[in-house]
Amino acid sequence: MGFETPTFLWGTLAAVIPVVLHLIAKRRAQVHEFAAMDFILLSNKRIAQRMRLKQFLLLLARMLLLVALPVAFAKPFTLSDEALLPATSTPTSVVLVLDSSFSMGYEIHDQTLLDKAKASALAILEELRNESDAAIVLAGSPARALTPKLTYDRVILREAVESIQLTHVTADIQGALRMAEQILANSSQPRREVVLLTDLQASEWAGISRPWSLEHSPQVTLVDLSDGMSEGNVAITGVEVTPESARLGRNVRIKVNVLNDRPQPLEDLLTVRLGGKSVKGTIRIPPHQSASKEFVIRLNDVGAVGGFAEISPDRLPGDNIHPFVVDFFRRVHVLVVNGAPRTVAHMDESFFLRAALKPGQDSASRFNATYVKPDELTAAQLEYVDVVVLANVNTLDATQVSALSLWVRKGGGLFISTGENVTPKIYNGVFKPLMPLPVRSIRVVKDRPVFLTSLDINHPMLEVFAHLPEASLFTAQTHTYVLLNTAASSTIRVLASFTDGAPALVEGNIGNGRVLVWTTSIDRDWTNFPFKTSFLPLVQQAMLYLGNKMGSPERSALEVGESRSIRVSEQVSKVRVIRPDGDETSYQGADLATGTIRYGRTDVPGIYRVERQRRQLVEQEQFAVHLAAEESVLKSADINAIQLLLESGNADSGTNLAQDDAKLSKVGRQGELWPALLMGLFLLLGVETWLAFTPS
């Protein structure tokens, strides 16, 4: 027997009230000797016994009345062995559907809900008639049949149940029910039944409107395993990572979102670990609410860094730790071809560029720069870099230019800075395959210097200047620049201009690659811009943009089960993906032909590593896989709405499967007892009245 609203059973304690009143009255009563009464009692002991019996029955009737009323309000119902263990009386085809979603890992008395589901499934298999066949379906994501068809072999069925492991995904209830329906469609038994063993999590039933695909749906028995989950759950539902100072610097702001899905307030220690550092803070959350807490961490180094946010473990382990990756500080490999080297450091063409790519000797840099002379540039060097800078170069031969052009077409990034070596004859000749626009002439401003203006702040490379209208970028004076023939193409994007209208920064595309042309020098010969504070961020943003390393951190966060796109250039010969559990998948040859790998084995939460091999160089990146936030919300669905849904096959548009007060659902609910109990209550009331007013 079960009760739909067991809370009312506390009212049965009122049954002690008549006894207490009787004892109080008996204690207060004063005893007086009455000779006539003593004579009557001694003369007729039968009358005395009848009076005591009447008083006892009256007391018992009143106690039963006070017990029957709250029991009736608790709405009892019966459970039968046949309903608990299907197919025990009639040959039946049974499909056992087991929910293996993450929420089934909730622990009660050192046993998970999945353990309870497996034990119940094994008990059902043990009690099946020999003439009954069965199958096992796992309600994972996606649902799958552990036994593809019905079988009488109990060994196979038991092994299938025992092999079930807890997953980290949500349950595909509808997919599992339809799979069970298809299996039962091939049954020859007169009775067909589906037994669903689940925790009835509301989020898994949301959006299900038609659980069956065939006209005649099978009988369904729900096994509600959610008893004991009233304690609730605490989980980290998300981590948001943003760089400080608009992607400049190495400070990271981390916002951690925490859910307190418990009936009592939460006060816990929240810990964030990232890049060898750890910060802690106390978080306080009212019952059944969410809150967030922010931390700022300065990274010691650059590149993709994995981290974890943690709170104290509870009955649902796994969602108390949340992995994340900071990947907007990934290292960019830059090859600088110095067209005007000097023995005096501050006279060298790359002096200011070198300082911008590594601002301090003791500080980590996002840029790994290599410096060569024009005659030292080889095609082999291009295999290991993301960006090439041609700094006032005029002496590349046709072979070098051809190799550089091919590298750009395959996705490389090229930055061309001008100077006295950049002449129309050279750059409209040998360098023509690299130039988005032809060179017209070198213009010397004689009267007043020109300034930068018309900055395209909508460009991802320049958006850091959107809120800096007084940036020193706009006060830099330029007296000489290369004039480009802008009329030659309408597809070129001018990112900045001088005050006289001439282009200062131009972007063009060559194949899959990008080319930026800076029409003045990067040293102090033609402009004083290298002395301005805006020089460093502009150079660094250009390198990040050309190196395709400006991706936002959200791209490195996936939910369990989502696939990951991995871009592969033509220079990559092998790719390895290593899961948090150490298992790895390798791709090479034809797997890399499309330029993109679709990796889908993300069923384990944690930090995944990706290794791209380009000859002797191995590039690494990381991405995080975390649990779906809805799996941490343990709110139960309304058992009555689910039963109606499964019986009708269609849900009313107004049906709400989420319930505020959890109702107790048991296996094999048969008949309602409370109407008969109310009838008995009225009969008891009549008996009590008759006993109270009938003379002895």
C-alpha angles and dihedrals in degrees: 000000000000139000126228094205105021093173089083090063088081085074091070087079086077087076090084092062096085091048092049092048091048093051092047092050092047091050094050095046115107117223116228124181110240113182096197092055092047089053093051094047093047092046096050116026091172091068090051093051091049091053092051091047091050092050091048093049091047091051091047093049092052091049091050090050091055090048097045095053099061091037089056090049089052087062103223122208134186130249122204129203090232091057092044093053109029124211093025094122104027130037103260141172108232130189114195111208113196123195109223098172122136094263089062086073090076107129124225118175092347091305126105123225088246089057089053091048092051092047091050091048092051090049091052091050090050093055098044117118115251089244092058122092127200147187135202124229124185115215095213129130100300104018116237137184114241088194108034093207142016115286139181092209105110092189092061091046094049092047090051092053094045091050093061113115130189113264131202096228134090120264120258095214096169093048091049093049092050091048089052089048092054091050092051091048088075094051123117094197119111091229125050125186142176120208112199115197108192146131090242093234107189095223091060092056096045113114096015107132103152114028095174129061099190129070097244113048122202126247113271131210116194118211106198109204096175097100109127097025093109090104088076129206143272118212144166102239101182148356121210117198124193131167119243121241097021097298094313116119130012103274113122125200113210122193116192120198117206129190122209103196093169132106092240132060119269127227111172143149113256117203129193120193120190134157096348093312129107131197128183137196140166118250124196122195130175119233117291094004140108132231139173137218129198131217133182119213128180113217119227093211141014134248130069110330126188123214143172136219114208142185131177115296121249139176092304104054119195103048092069090078123055123191123213139169132219106209106154090092095061116149120258120209110219128188112200117199104201110210096182110035119179133192090224105076100218091047093055118110092233097043097106093035090054090052092048093052092049109024096183134022092227099041126088116248133207089219128076103196128190121191124209138164119246094257090052096059113112135176090242091063091059091064092073105041138079099199134029121200118202101199109194092320124170107157109071116129125224093263092054093046091048092051091046092048092050090049092052092048089055092057108284124142121234127194117192119193119187137222141142090313093061105090131162091244094057101035095043089048123038094005095047095104088059100046121089089199132023120250115248102182147310110270122206115198107220106178110037129356119251126237135211116264142152093053112188097229091175089070112099091232094055103036090101087073094053093098096036106078090158095051116146086241088083095050096055112118120221123188101171133036142153113261113220127206098244093174090070095077138020095195096069118105117221107209098181137007139196122248090258090059098255117134115260101177121023131182126202136168125232110186108307093339136086131230126198120193119199104197097205132049129283091219130061097269097095104013143018092225093110087065092057123094090234092064094080098051092043092053093045093047090050092052092047091048095048090045093053090237099126095092115140119246092244088076089067096058121084134168119238108279097023118122126240125221113218117194117218126192123212091256092063114098100178139016126197126190115197119197125213090256091056097254112134139197123205129205127191142141113012091009089071098045097099094051092237131078120203108210115192107166093104099128094120121069118231142070118325122199125213120198122192116192120209106177105293094348121090117196118200134199135166138213132187129231117199137179122271108263093225091063089068093058104088098188109143125231122241106269093206093053091048093050090050090049094051094045097047099035089221132074124218111243089240097051113122113205094187118086129196097207113045114236122210111246120187134186117273102006104195120166136007113241101183097082090057089045091055090052089052088050091060090048090052089050090055092048091050091051092049092049093047097051103031112099116238 
